Amino acid sequence: MLLATVVIIGQTVSVEDTVLVYNRVAKAGSTFLTELLSGLSKRNHFHMRYSTSGVRPSGEELQSELRSVSNGTVWIRHAGFWDAAPAHFTWVNLVRDPLDRFRSLYEMYATIGLSRPSRRQSIKVMQRNYAALAKDAACGCWNTSFAACISASVERNCSLCIPSQMAYFC
């Protein structure tokens, strides 16, 4: 019985014959795709397994966890890539236009909506990580819009670091 198939660059792979590794990339549609896969798993009878390791685990942690996953499973995590993975692993990544992703990351971190209960715990961590934004009088952008931050950064000759999505592939 065919549970589900995935078409990957011209080849069709049966989910029951593979471990589908969904390597989430932050702010690139991963929540949408995870919800889509969850709905499809119920309809097409394949398993979903969320990683127990942290974001971008070490190569050893990634390999150890993936070795315990059986075929017919979609494994999901913000991870890296295992270039020596056995052939029955199929990798899926979703990427986003870098500037659009940068804007989305900025809005998530620098102008967090306190009304979202699911984010209250994350806010404490993010505020610590981005405290430098609030303290930096010349280039700080804490609690400003993305457009205002970019304009101020250009006017003040501040450098911008656009985070790369490549870290999710290495």
N, C-alpha and C positions, 0 to 999 in steps of 0.2 A: 504494500500500500504506500503510495507516494504521499508524504505528509505535506510538503511544500517544496517549491523550487526557487532558486535564486539565479538570475541571469547576471553573469559577471563577465564583461568584455567579451561577449560572443559565446560564452560557454554556459550551459545550464548545469547547476549543481543541486542535487537533492539534499535537502536539509537533514534527512535521516542518515545520510552517508558522510556528514561533515559536522564539525563544530564551527558555527558561524561566530566569529569574534568581532563584536561591534566595539571598536575603539573610539570612544566618545571624544570629541574635541569641544572644549568649552566655548559656548556662545556660537555654535555652528549648526544649530537645529537638533542637537542631540536629545533634548527632552521630547520634541515632536516625534523623532524617529523611534525612541524608546517606547512611547505610548502606542505608536503604530505597530511596532513589533509585538507588544503585549497583546493588543487586540487580535493580531494575526495568529499568535500562538494559541489562543483559545479556539479560534475558528479552525486552524489547521493542525492542531494537536502536536505542537512541538514545545519543548521546554525553554524557559527563560531562567538564566542564572546570573545574578548580580555578583560581582567580585566582592570578596571580603577584604581585599588589600586596599591600601590607600591610593590616592591619585598618583598616577605614573609610578607604579611599583618598580623596584629594581628588576633587572633581567632575570635574576634567580627566582625572585618571588613570582614574577609573571609566569615563567616556565613551570614552576612547581604547581601553581594553581591551575594552569591550563591542562597540565597532564592529568588532572583529576576530573576533567570535564568529559562527559561521554557524547558520542555522536547524537545528532538530533536535538542539540542544545544551542541556543543563542546565548553567548557569554558577553556581558556588558560591563565596561569600565573605562574610565579615563586612564588609559594605559599607554604602553609604547608598542613597539613592534618586535616580534621574535623572528628574526630573519632565517633561523634554522628550524622553524616549526615544521612538524610532519605534514605531509601532503593533505591530510584530511582536515586541516584547519583552513578556513576561508576568512579572510580579513575584509572588513567593511569600515571605511572612514568617510565622514561627511565633512567637507571643508566649506568655508565661507569667504566671500570677498574680504581681503585683509582690512580695508578701511572701514567697511560696514561692521566687521567683527570688533575692531578697535572702538568704534562708537558704542557698540552694545556693551562691551566690557567696561568702558568708562562709565556709562550710565548705571551699570550694575554696582560698580565699586564706589564711585564718587558721589552719586546722587541717589543713594539707596532710599527706597520708600519705607519709612518706619511702620507704615500701616499693614505691611505684609507679615503676619505672624510667623510664617514659615522661615522668614529671613532674620528674625530677631536675634537668634543665636549667632548666625553668620555675621551679623552687623558688628558684633563686638570684635570678632576676629578681623574683619575688614577694616574697622576703624583703627585698630592697632597697626595693621599693615600699611594703612594709608594716612597715618598721623603726620607723616612728613609733608603730605599735601597741605594740611591745615597750617603747619608751622612755616612753610616756605612762602615768605611774603612776596618774593620776586616771581616765582614760577608756580606757586600753589594753585590748585584748581578745586579744592574741596568745596562741595556744595554749589557748584556752578554748572551751567549747561555745557554740553560738549562744544557747541559752537563758540560760546564765550571763552572756554578754556583754550581752544585752538587759536582764537583771535588774540587772546592775551599772551599766549606762548610765542606767537609770531612777533607781536609788538615788543615783547620783553627779551627777544632773542633766546628763548629757552629751547632746549632740545626735547624732542618727542621720541619716545621709545615705543614703536608699534610692536606688540608682542607677536612672535612668530607661531604658526601652527605646526612648524616642523618638529617641535619637541615631542609631539604625539606620535611621530613616525620613527623615532630613533631610540 
